[in-house]
Amino acid sequence: MSNSISFDFSKADYVAQQLKVLSNPDRLKILCVLKDGEIHVQQIELLTNIQQPTLSQQLTLLRKAKLVATRRDGKQIYYSIAEPKVLQLMQQLYLLYCQD
């Protein structure tokens, strides 16, 4: 049986690395609270119940993976989702696993 779909495996390593970053429950919680826009670190901590220094460690990993962006305003650091594809993926995961 012939399949007309061709696969480009050149990005398999990149995709696997991104999925590895997303596979942590704390990082998923952080991305979920960022889905509606930019918020500061204290808000992330309150909304996710992830305490320092764990929150800082997880935010650093998300930043290194280029999934979140930061903006400083005085002493506050604001985070937002930097990769639109991640937002699409989060929406699909929600539809697949979180809706009743």
Contact map, one row per residue, 1 for C-alpha under 8 A:
1110000000000000000000000000000000000000000000000000000000000000000000000000000000000000000000000000
1111000000000000000000000000000000000000000000000000000000000000000000000000000000000000000000000000
1111110000000000000000000000000000000000000000000000000000000000000000000000000000000000000000000000
0111110000000000000000000000000000000000000000000000000000000000000000000000000000000000000000000000
0011111000000000000000000000000000000000000000000000000000000000000000000000000000000000000000000000
0011111100000000000000000000000000000000000000000000000000000000000000000000000000000000000000000000
0000111110000000000000000000000000000000000000000000000000000000000000000000000000000000000000000000
0000011111100000000000000000000000000000000000000000000000000000000000000000000000000000000000000000
0000001111110000000000000000000000000000000000000000000000000000000000000000000000000000000000000000
0000000111111000000000000000000000000000000000000000000000000000000000000000000000000000000000000000
0000000111111110000000000000000000000000000000000000000000000000000000000000000000000000000000000000
0000000011111111000000000000000000000000000000000000000000000000000000000000000000000000000000000000
0000000001111111100000000000000000000000000000000000000000000000000000000000000000000000000000000000
0000000000111111110000000000000000000000000000000000000000000000000000000000000000000000000000000000
0000000000111111111000000000000000000000000000000000000000000000000000000000000000000000000000000000
0000000000011111111100000000000000000000000000000000000000000000000000000000000000000000000000000000
0000000000001111111110000000000000000000000000000000000000000000000000000000000000000000000000000000
0000000000000111111111000000000000000000000000000000000000000000100000000000000000000000000000000000
0000000000000011111111100000000000000000000000000000000000000000000000000000000000000000000000000000
0000000000000001111111110000000000000000000000000000000000000000000000000000000000000000000000000000
0000000000000000111111110010000000000000000000000000000000001100100000000000000000000000000000000000
0000000000000000011111111011000000000000000000000000000000000000000000000000000000000000000000000000
0000000000000000001111111011000000000000000000000000000000000000000000000000000000000000000000000000
0000000000000000000111111111000000000000000000000000000000000000000000000000000000000000000000000000
0000000000000000000001111111100000000000000000000000000000000000000000000000000000000000000000000000
0000000000000000000000011111110000000000000000010100001001000000000000000000000000000000000000000000
0000000000000000000011111111111000000000000000000000000001100100000000000000000000000000000000000000
0000000000000000000001111111111100000000000000000000000000000000000000000000000000000000000000000000
0000000000000000000000001111111110000000000000010000000000000000000000000000000000000000000000000000
0000000000000000000000000111111111000000000100010000000000100000000000000000000000000000000000000000
0000000000000000000000000011111111100000000000000000000000000000000000000000000010000000010000000000
0000000000000000000000000001111111100000000000000000000000000000000000000000000000000000010000000000
0000000000000000000000000000111111110000000100110000000000000000000000000000000000000000000000000000
0000000000000000000000000000011111111110000000000000000000000000000000000000001110000000000000000000
0000000000000000000000000000001111111000000000000000000000000000000000000000000110000010000000000000
0000000000000000000000000000000011111100000000000000000000000000000000000000000000000000000000000000
0000000000000000000000000000000001111110000000000000000000000000000000000000000110000000000000000000
0000000000000000000000000000000001011111000000000000000000000000000000000000011110000000000000000000
0000000000000000000000000000000001001111101100000000000000000000000000000000011100000000000000000000
0000000000000000000000000000000000000111111100000000000000000000000000000001111000000000000000000000
0000000000000000000000000000000000000011111110000000000000000000000000000001111000000000000000000000
0000000000000000000000000000000000000001111111000000000000000000000000000000000000000000000000000000
0000000000000000000000000000000000000011111111100000000000000000000000000000000000000000000000000000
0000000000000000000000000000010010000011111111111100000000000000000000000000000000000000000000000000
0000000000000000000000000000000000000000111111111111001000000000000000000000000000000000000000000000
0000000000000000000000000000000000000000011111111100000000000000000000000000000000000000000000000000
0000000000000000000000000000000010000000001111111000000000000000000000000000000000000000000000000000
0000000000000000000000000100110010000000000111111100000000000000000000000000000000000000000000000000
0000000000000000000000000000000000000000000111111110000000000000000000000000000000000000000000000000
0000000000000000000000000100000000000000000111011111011000000000000000000000000000000000000000000000
0000000000000000000000000000000000000000000010001111111000000000000000000000000000000000000000000000
0000000000000000000000000000000000000000000010000111111100000000000000000000000000000000000000000000
0000000000000000000000000000000000000000000000000011111110000000000000000000000000000000000000000000
0000000000000000000000000000000000000000000000000111111111000000000000000000000000000000000000000000
0000000000000000000000000100000000000000000010000111111111100000000000000000000000000000000000000000
0000000000000000000000000000000000000000000000000001111111110000000000000000000000000000000000000000
0000000000000000000000000000000000000000000000000000111111111000000000000000000000000000000000000000
0000000000000000000000000110000000000000000000000000011111111100000000000000000000000000000000000000
0000000000000000000000000010010000000000000000000000001111111110000100000000000000000000000000000000
0000000000000000000000000000000000000000000000000000000111111111000000000000000000000000000000000000
0000000000000000000010000000000000000000000000000000000011111111100000000000000000000000000000000000
0000000000000000000010000010000000000000000000000000000001111111111100000000000000000000000000000000
0000000000000000000000000000000000000000000000000000000000111111111110000000000000000000000000000000
0000000000000000000000000000000000000000000000000000000000011111111000000000000000000000000000000000
0000000000000000010010000000000000000000000000000000000000001111111100000000000000000000000000000000
0000000000000000000000000000000000000000000000000000000000000111111110000000000001100000000000000000
0000000000000000000000000000000000000000000000000000000000000111111110000000000011100100000000000000
0000000000000000000000000000000000000000000000000000000000100110111111000000001111100000000000000000
0000000000000000000000000000000000000000000000000000000000000010011111100000001111000000000000000000
0000000000000000000000000000000000000000000000000000000000000000000111110000111100000000000000000000
0000000000000000000000000000000000000000000000000000000000000000000011111000111000000000000000000000
0000000000000000000000000000000000000000000000000000000000000000000001111111110000000000000000000000
0000000000000000000000000000000000000000000000000000000000000000000000111111110000000000000000000000
0000000000000000000000000000000000000000000000000000000000000000000000011111100000000000000000000000
0000000000000000000000000000000000000000000000000000000000000000000000011111100000000000000000000000
0000000000000000000000000000000000000001100000000000000000000000000000011111110000000000000000000000
0000000000000000000000000000000000000001100000000000000000000000000001111111111000000000000000000000
0000000000000000000000000000000000000111100000000000000000000000000001111001111100000000000000000000
0000000000000000000000000000000001000111100000000000000000000000000111100000111110000000000000000000
0000000000000000000000000000000001101110000000000000000000000000000111000000011111000000000000000000
0000000000000000000000000000001001101100000000000000000000000000001110000000001111110110000000000000
0000000000000000000000000000000000000000000000000000000000000000011110000000000111110000000000000000
0000000000000000000000000000000000000000000000000000000000000000011100000000000011111110000000000000
0000000000000000000000000000000000000000000000000000000000000000000000000000000011111111000000000000
0000000000000000000000000000000000000000000000000000000000000000000000000000000000111111100000000000
0000000000000000000000000000000000000000000000000000000000000000001000000000000010111111110000000000
0000000000000000000000000000000000100000000000000000000000000000000000000000000010111111111000000000
0000000000000000000000000000000000000000000000000000000000000000000000000000000000011111111100000000
0000000000000000000000000000000000000000000000000000000000000000000000000000000000001111111110000000
0000000000000000000000000000001100000000000000000000000000000000000000000000000000000111111111000000
0000000000000000000000000000000000000000000000000000000000000000000000000000000000000011111111100000
0000000000000000000000000000000000000000000000000000000000000000000000000000000000000001111111110000
0000000000000000000000000000000000000000000000000000000000000000000000000000000000000000111111111100
0000000000000000000000000000000000000000000000000000000000000000000000000000000000000000011111111110
0000000000000000000000000000000000000000000000000000000000000000000000000000000000000000001111111110
0000000000000000000000000000000000000000000000000000000000000000000000000000000000000000000111111110
0000000000000000000000000000000000000000000000000000000000000000000000000000000000000000000011111110
0000000000000000000000000000000000000000000000000000000000000000000000000000000000000000000011111111
0000000000000000000000000000000000000000000000000000000000000000000000000000000000000000000001111111
0000000000000000000000000000000000000000000000000000000000000000000000000000000000000000000000000111
